[in-house]
Amino acid sequence: MAASFVISAPASGVGKTTLTLALARAWRNRGLNVQCFKSGPDYIDPAFHAAATGRASVNVDSWAMDRSTIAHLVSRAADADVVLAEGSMGLFDGVATRGVSGTGATADIAEMLGWPVVLVIDPSGQAQTAAAIAAGLRDYRAGVRLAGVVLNRVASPRHEDLVRRALNEAGIKVFGALPRHAEISLPKRHLGLVQAEEQAEIGKLIDEAARFVAEHVDLDAVLHAAGKWSPQAAANGLNVTPPGQRIALARDAAFSFIYPHMLEAWRATGAEIVPFSPLADETPDASADVCWLPGGYPELHAGKLAANTRFRSSLRAFAETRPVHGECGGYMVLGAGLTDADGISHEMAGLLGLETSFAKRRMHLGYRLAALAAPMPGHRPGARLRGHEFHYSTILAQPDTPLAVVHDATGAVIAETGSRRGHATGTFFHLIAEDR
């Protein structure tokens, strides 16, 4: 049975990812097999988890996935000694309207799987109040068990003592306290952390974080407080249909946002994935029967993509006879033009009439439920797809036939309908699952 728990916090930006990576590497350095998961719709953190553990990490999401799908995904931890699920936002933060098995809150996963919570608390600008916050989170929902807390960014020994005393009086275990340590801060950009694959020194950074956390956190006490978990048999596997048998997948620094469980599900059905790099002016495999452009950071590479005429012309030729689909950034590249942050317009593939601007920034964030009005690769008309949208680009023009009727988590219709023209389709949301 594996020692299992959830890493969460009262809010975003408190240090969940750094602590998760540090604990994972520290226990791996002890010779333990560590399996990580990510609660919620985040396509960046799982790559960091894999870098820390040497094992692939996947997302589990209570809004988009049913219990059987989640059980199937976590069963990969059957041979692990330690299981860590990193939360999103604050412990109880989710959407107002329940989805398939919950609201998307980290607490849903903790309660569903029976994994206790290790809470990361940043007591900057407070002292005893940190204990009141931790106690409130402990008592808010009966089915969620708090194992204890790790304090992060403690200002001084006196500050630590004040917070520790208050937490002890509240009956909350303190596993350790981390003083401020700028050297283990992970670089960020507008959609979150800079991707693991873009950081040449990521291994050294995780090693330093592991050393630092092992010095200040009682790792044995954390393991002792963890839940003892073994996977339950899932009635069904993933409900995912691959977009084709042989899939040409854009994969580089501009196209890297795709959920790992989707790729695994495609492969599990026997589909072949053939990656290519648009940034290197490569072309989709000529023998592929579908081309898929995931999201990423095309706005940071718009000039290079526009200059790579071999890539763009081959994509147009591919779309004459076979389907091409783009998600978010991939959708933008399938469009007519992309305006970067400096206001410079760049010609894109032109398979769709979509025009977007990163110069006119506005955040689009949230779960999406789409009812397809037309087919897209792997999905029939009428299919209900669950996904998540997160970008800062503004639509200047979306003239093509809408691909779907898209609602947010409250049921409100949104303008980002996706588009279709000929064999080309695109959406602003990243696909997580199809309703069973």
Secondary structure per residue as TSV (DSSP state, phi and psi in degrees):
chain	resnum	aa	ss	phi	psi
A	1	M	-	360.0	140.4
A	2	A	E	-91.7	144.5
A	3	A	E	-73.5	124.4
A	4	S	E	-135.0	142.7
A	5	F	E	-164.1	169.1
A	6	V	E	-109.6	135.3
A	7	I	E	-97.7	117.7
A	8	S	E	-139.2	-173.4
A	9	A	-	-162.1	171.0
A	10	P	S	-72.5	-20.2
A	11	A	S	-161.2	173.4
A	12	S	T	-72.4	159.7
A	13	G	T	77.1	16.0
A	14	V	S	-93.8	-21.6
A	15	G	S	122.8	21.3
A	16	K	H	-60.6	-46.8
A	17	T	H	-65.0	-44.9
A	18	T	H	-61.5	-44.0
A	19	L	H	-65.6	-42.2
A	20	T	H	-58.9	-48.1
A	21	L	H	-63.7	-41.0
A	22	A	H	-66.7	-44.9
A	23	L	H	-63.5	-44.0
A	24	A	H	-59.8	-46.7
A	25	R	H	-69.0	-38.8
A	26	A	H	-61.9	-43.1
A	27	W	H	-73.5	-33.1
A	28	R	H	-64.1	-38.6
A	29	N	H	-64.0	-21.7
A	30	R	T	-84.9	-0.3
A	31	G	T	92.9	11.5
A	32	L	-	-91.3	147.2
A	33	N	-	-84.6	120.0
A	34	V	E	-115.4	128.0
A	35	Q	E	-114.7	126.2
A	36	C	E	-105.9	153.4
A	37	F	E	-134.5	163.1
A	38	K	E	-122.3	121.0
A	39	S	E	-82.7	124.3
A	40	G	S	98.8	177.5
A	41	P	S	-88.4	82.9
A	42	D	-	-132.8	122.2
A	43	Y	S	-103.2	5.5
A	44	I	S	-99.9	-47.0
A	45	D	H	-59.7	-38.0
A	46	P	H	-56.6	-31.7
A	47	A	H	-67.9	-36.2
A	48	F	H	-65.8	-41.4
A	49	H	H	-58.2	-44.9
A	50	A	H	-62.7	-37.7
A	51	A	H	-64.6	-33.8
A	52	A	H	-79.3	-33.1
A	53	T	H	-108.2	-22.6
A	54	G	S	79.1	9.2
A	55	R	S	-126.7	142.5
A	56	A	-	-64.3	140.0
A	57	S	-	-111.7	147.4
A	58	V	E	-131.8	164.9
A	59	N	E	-87.7	144.6
A	60	V	E	-125.5	129.9
A	61	D	-	-139.5	115.0
A	62	S	T	-75.1	-20.4
A	63	W	T	-77.2	-39.5
A	64	A	T	-96.7	-21.5
A	65	M	S	-117.0	145.9
A	66	D	-	-84.5	172.0
A	67	R	H	-62.7	-35.6
A	68	S	H	-65.0	-40.7
A	69	T	H	-64.7	-43.9
A	70	I	H	-63.4	-42.5
A	71	A	H	-61.3	-39.6
A	72	H	H	-63.6	-43.6
A	73	L	H	-66.9	-41.7
A	74	V	H	-77.4	-11.5
A	75	S	G	-65.6	-15.2
A	76	R	G	-64.0	-14.3
A	77	A	G	-87.4	10.8
A	78	A	G	-57.4	-32.4
A	79	D	G	-100.9	10.2
A	80	A	-	-86.3	152.3
A	81	D	S	-89.3	-32.2
A	82	V	E	-134.8	136.7
A	83	V	E	-122.3	125.5
A	84	L	E	-121.5	125.9
A	85	A	E	-113.3	115.7
A	86	E	E	-84.6	129.5
A	87	G	-	-81.7	173.4
A	88	S	-	-115.9	145.1
A	89	M	S	50.3	-142.2
A	90	G	S	-87.0	164.4
A	91	L	T	-54.2	-42.3
A	92	F	T	-105.1	10.6
A	93	D	-	-78.8	123.4
A	94	G	-	-153.8	-163.1
A	95	V	-	-92.8	166.6
A	96	A	S	-74.1	-29.6
A	97	T	S	-108.9	129.6
A	98	R	-	-62.4	140.5
A	99	G	-	-97.4	-136.3
A	100	V	S	-67.3	-49.2
A	101	S	S	-132.5	8.8
A	102	G	S	172.2	-165.6
A	103	T	S	-100.6	4.1
A	104	G	S	90.1	1.0
A	105	A	-	-74.5	147.6
A	106	T	H	-58.2	-34.8
A	107	A	H	-59.7	-31.3
A	108	D	H	-59.1	-45.6
A	109	I	H	-67.8	-41.9
A	110	A	H	-60.4	-44.1
A	111	E	H	-72.6	-43.3
A	112	M	H	-59.2	-42.8
A	113	L	H	-95.8	-8.7
A	114	G	T	73.8	24.8
A	115	W	-	-92.5	125.4
A	116	P	-	-68.8	159.8
A	117	V	E	-103.8	129.8
A	118	V	E	-99.6	118.3
A	119	L	E	-96.9	128.6
A	120	V	E	-93.2	120.6
A	121	I	E	-116.2	127.3
A	122	D	-	-102.8	105.0
A	123	P	-	-88.9	21.3
A	124	S	T	-57.1	130.7
A	125	G	T	77.2	10.7
A	126	Q	-	-152.1	175.1
A	127	A	S	-139.8	-94.0
A	128	Q	T	-61.1	-25.0
A	129	T	H	-60.0	-29.8
A	130	A	H	-59.1	-35.1
A	131	A	H	-69.7	-37.3
A	132	A	H	-63.6	-39.4
A	133	I	H	-65.2	-46.2
A	134	A	H	-63.2	-41.0
A	135	A	H	-65.9	-38.2
A	136	G	H	-63.5	-41.3
A	137	L	H	-67.3	-38.0
A	138	R	H	-61.0	-39.5
A	139	D	H	-97.0	-2.0
A	140	Y	S	-70.3	-34.9
A	141	R	-	-140.7	120.2
A	142	A	T	-60.6	-33.1
A	143	G	T	-81.4	-1.6
A	144	V	-	-108.2	120.9
A	145	R	-	-102.2	130.0
A	146	L	E	-92.2	120.7
A	147	A	E	-80.0	-37.8
A	148	G	E	163.4	-172.8
A	149	V	E	-129.6	154.5
A	150	V	E	-118.1	126.0
A	151	L	E	-85.2	137.9
A	152	N	E	-125.3	143.4
A	153	R	E	61.9	45.1
A	154	V	E	-73.2	136.3
A	155	A	-	-78.4	-34.5
A	156	S	-	-164.3	166.2
A	157	P	H	-58.3	-38.1
A	158	R	H	-64.5	-43.2
A	159	H	H	-59.9	-47.3
A	160	E	H	-58.3	-43.3
A	161	D	H	-61.9	-42.8
A	162	L	H	-61.1	-44.8
A	163	V	H	-69.3	-42.8
A	164	R	H	-60.1	-44.5
A	165	R	H	-60.1	-43.4
A	166	A	H	-66.0	-41.0
A	167	L	H	-66.8	-40.6
A	168	N	H	-62.1	-40.3
A	169	E	H	-65.0	-29.7
A	170	A	T	-84.0	-1.1
A	171	G	T	76.9	27.7
A	172	I	-	-110.5	125.2
A	173	K	-	-69.7	134.1
A	174	V	E	-107.0	115.2
A	175	F	E	-81.9	-22.0
A	176	G	E	170.0	171.2
A	177	A	E	-138.2	127.1
A	178	L	E	-104.3	118.1
A	179	P	E	-69.9	164.3
A	180	R	-	-59.4	136.8
A	181	H	-	-150.7	87.7
A	182	A	G	-62.8	-24.9
A	183	E	G	-65.5	-19.5
A	184	I	G	-106.4	18.2
A	185	S	-	-74.1	134.6
A	186	L	-	-88.7	134.0
A	187	P	-	-60.6	145.3
A	188	K	E	-126.5	158.8
A	189	R	E	-143.0	-168.7
A	190	H	T	-65.7	-22.0
A	191	L	T	-105.9	15.3
A	192	G	E	124.5	-148.6
A	193	L	E	-68.7	146.4
A	194	V	-	-62.4	133.7
A	195	Q	-	-59.6	147.6
A	196	A	G	-57.9	-40.2
A	197	E	G	-69.3	-14.2
A	198	E	G	-91.8	-3.8
A	199	Q	-	-111.1	106.2
A	200	A	T	-64.6	-27.7
A	201	E	T	-99.3	18.3
A	202	I	H	-61.1	-36.4
A	203	G	H	-62.7	-43.5
A	204	K	H	-66.4	-37.9
A	205	L	H	-64.1	-42.6
A	206	I	H	-67.9	-38.7
A	207	D	H	-60.8	-42.6
A	208	E	H	-65.5	-39.9
A	209	A	H	-63.4	-41.4
A	210	A	H	-63.5	-43.2
A	211	R	H	-61.8	-44.7
A	212	F	H	-64.2	-45.5
A	213	V	H	-68.6	-40.9
A	214	A	H	-61.7	-28.6
A	215	E	H	-73.4	-28.1
A	216	H	H	-117.0	-8.2
A	217	V	B	-121.6	138.3
A	218	D	-	-80.6	93.6
A	219	L	H	-63.4	-35.4
A	220	D	H	-67.1	-39.2
A	221	A	H	-65.2	-38.1
A	222	V	H	-63.1	-46.4
A	223	L	H	-61.8	-38.3
A	224	H	H	-65.0	-32.9
A	225	A	H	-86.1	-8.3
A	226	A	S	-70.3	159.4
A	227	G	E	-74.3	156.9
A	228	K	E	-106.4	112.3
A	229	W	E	-127.4	141.8
A	230	S	-	-134.6	142.9
A	231	P	-	-66.3	145.4
A	232	Q	-	-97.3	147.3
A	233	A	-	-64.4	133.4
A	234	A	-	-94.7	137.3
A	235	A	S	-65.5	-36.2
A	236	N	S	-133.8	158.4
A	237	G	-	-89.1	-151.4
A	238	L	-	-77.1	136.7
A	239	N	-	-92.7	71.5
A	240	V	-	-130.8	126.4
A	241	T	-	-101.2	126.4
A	242	P	-	-67.0	151.3
A	243	P	S	-70.6	-13.2
A	244	G	-	-175.4	177.5
A	245	Q	S	-82.2	-37.9
A	246	R	E	-126.8	112.3
A	247	I	E	-110.0	118.2
A	248	A	E	-82.7	114.8
A	249	L	E	-113.4	118.5
A	250	A	E	-65.4	129.5
A	251	R	-	-150.5	102.5
A	252	D	B	-166.9	-165.1
A	253	A	T	-64.4	-21.0
A	254	A	T	-91.9	-15.9
A	255	F	B	-137.8	84.3
A	256	S	-	-137.9	0.5
A	257	F	B	-92.2	91.5
A	258	I	-	-145.8	137.4
A	259	Y	-	-68.2	131.2
A	260	P	H	-56.5	-34.3
A	261	H	H	-66.7	-26.3
A	262	M	H	-67.7	-46.5
A	263	L	H	-61.7	-41.8
A	264	E	H	-64.2	-39.6
A	265	A	H	-66.2	-39.7
A	266	W	H	-60.3	-47.5
A	267	R	H	-64.5	-35.2
A	268	A	H	-63.7	-25.3
A	269	T	T	-86.3	-1.8
A	270	G	T	99.4	1.9
A	271	A	-	-70.7	147.5
A	272	E	E	-102.3	137.2
A	273	I	E	-113.4	122.3
A	274	V	E	-115.8	101.8
A	275	P	E	-75.5	151.9
A	276	F	E	-146.9	159.6
A	277	S	-	-113.2	106.9
A	278	P	T	-60.7	-34.1
A	279	L	T	-65.2	-28.1
A	280	A	T	-90.5	10.9
A	281	D	T	61.9	32.6
A	282	E	-	-84.6	164.3
A	283	T	-	-114.0	152.9
A	284	P	-	-63.1	144.5
A	285	D	-	-54.6	129.3
A	286	A	T	-65.5	-23.6
A	287	S	T	-91.2	-1.2
A	288	A	-	-71.7	150.8
A	289	D	S	-102.9	-1.0
A	290	V	E	-157.3	150.9
A	291	C	E	-122.3	134.0
A	292	W	E	-126.3	123.3
A	293	L	E	-110.1	104.7
A	294	P	-	-75.7	177.6
A	295	G	B	-76.2	-177.5
A	296	G	S	160.8	-134.8
A	297	Y	-	-125.3	56.0
A	298	P	G	-63.4	-25.4
A	299	E	G	-65.5	-24.3
A	300	L	G	-82.6	-13.0
A	301	H	S	-128.7	21.4
A	302	A	H	-60.0	-41.0
A	303	G	H	-61.8	-43.3
A	304	K	H	-68.1	-41.5
A	305	L	H	-63.1	-39.7
A	306	A	H	-65.4	-33.7
A	307	A	H	-78.9	-18.3
A	308	N	-	-84.0	77.1
A	309	T	H	-67.6	-28.4
A	310	R	H	-63.7	-45.3
A	311	F	H	-60.7	-49.0
A	312	R	H	-67.0	-40.7
A	313	S	H	-69.8	-36.9
A	314	S	H	-67.7	-34.6
A	315	L	H	-65.8	-41.6
A	316	R	H	-65.1	-39.6
A	317	A	H	-65.8	-40.3
A	318	F	H	-59.3	-44.3
A	319	A	H	-70.7	-9.8
A	320	E	T	-67.3	-27.9
A	321	T	T	-127.7	-15.3
A	322	R	S	-138.1	155.5
A	323	P	-	-71.1	143.3
A	324	V	E	-128.4	129.4
A	325	H	E	-127.3	141.0
A	326	G	E	-127.0	138.9
A	327	E	E	-109.3	126.4
A	328	C	T	50.8	-105.2
A	329	G	H	-58.7	-36.4
A	330	G	H	-64.6	-37.9
A	331	Y	H	-61.4	-43.2
A	332	M	H	-62.2	-37.5
A	333	V	H	-72.9	-28.7
A	334	L	H	-71.0	-16.0
A	335	G	S	-76.6	-172.9
A	336	A	S	-81.2	-35.8
A	337	G	E	-160.4	153.4
A	338	L	E	-133.2	123.1
A	339	T	E	-96.6	124.9
A	340	D	-	-83.0	-176.9
A	341	A	T	-64.2	-23.0
A	342	D	T	-88.3	2.3
A	343	G	S	84.3	11.0
A	344	I	-	-90.5	128.1
A	345	S	E	-89.9	135.3
A	346	H	E	-123.4	135.6
A	347	E	E	-73.0	132.1
A	348	M	-	-106.5	-158.4
A	349	A	-	-70.1	-28.9
A	350	G	-	76.4	15.6
A	351	L	S	-74.8	-22.9
A	352	L	S	-128.8	161.7
A	353	G	-	-86.8	3.3
A	354	L	-	-56.7	132.1
A	355	E	E	-125.0	130.5
A	356	T	E	-130.1	157.9
A	357	S	E	-134.5	128.7
A	358	F	S	-92.8	-11.2
A	359	A	S	-71.3	-33.7
A	360	K	S	-98.7	83.7
A	361	R	-	-80.8	134.5
A	362	R	-	-152.5	128.7
A	363	M	-	-73.7	132.1
A	364	H	E	-117.9	117.5
A	365	L	E	-145.3	131.0
A	366	G	E	149.1	167.3
A	367	Y	E	-68.2	152.4
A	368	R	E	-135.3	136.9
A	369	L	E	-119.5	116.2
A	370	A	E	-114.1	131.8
A	371	A	E	-103.8	112.6
A	372	L	E	-68.8	128.9
A	373	A	S	-88.1	-16.6
A	374	A	S	-147.6	163.1
A	375	P	-	-70.9	150.8
A	376	M	B	-132.0	161.5
A	377	P	T	-50.7	119.6
A	378	G	T	91.0	-5.8
A	379	H	B	-140.6	137.8
A	380	R	-	-86.1	162.4
A	381	P	T	-59.1	139.0
A	382	G	T	91.3	-13.0
A	383	A	-	-62.0	144.1
A	384	R	E	-106.1	113.1
A	385	L	E	-107.3	136.9
A	386	R	E	-107.5	133.1
A	387	G	E	-154.8	-167.0
A	388	H	E	-144.2	139.3
A	389	E	E	-116.7	132.5
A	390	F	E	-154.1	105.0
A	391	H	E	-161.2	168.9
A	392	Y	-	-114.6	3.0
A	393	S	-	-78.3	147.6
A	394	T	E	-107.0	138.0
A	395	I	E	-78.7	122.1
A	396	L	E	-91.3	-34.3
A	397	A	E	-155.4	137.5
A	398	Q	-	-139.7	69.5
A	399	P	-	-82.3	-13.6
A	400	D	S	-78.4	172.5
A	401	T	E	-61.5	131.2
A	402	P	E	-60.6	140.4
A	403	L	-	-80.7	-33.8
A	404	A	E	-153.5	163.1
A	405	V	E	-93.0	120.3
A	406	V	E	-116.0	131.3
A	407	H	E	-116.9	152.4
A	408	D	E	-85.6	-174.7
A	409	A	T	-68.7	-17.1
A	410	T	T	-88.3	-7.0
A	411	G	S	96.6	-0.8
A	412	A	-	-75.2	137.7
A	413	V	B	-72.6	137.4
A	414	I	-	-116.9	163.1
A	415	A	S	-80.5	-19.4
A	416	E	-	-81.0	77.4
A	417	T	-	-81.8	-11.8
A	418	G	-	76.2	172.8
A	419	S	E	-141.7	159.8
A	420	R	E	-144.6	142.9
A	421	R	E	-157.4	117.8
A	422	G	T	60.7	-126.9
A	423	H	T	-90.5	1.8
A	424	A	E	-98.5	135.1
A	425	T	E	-136.3	157.3
A	426	G	E	-159.2	152.1
A	427	T	E	-137.2	154.8
A	428	F	S	-85.6	-16.2
A	429	F	S	-93.2	152.5
A	430	H	E	-93.1	125.7
A	431	L	E	-68.5	131.6
A	432	I	E	-111.4	-45.4
A	433	A	E	-162.8	158.8
A	434	E	E	-104.5	137.6
A	435	D	-	-57.4	136.2
A	436	R	-	-70.7	360.0
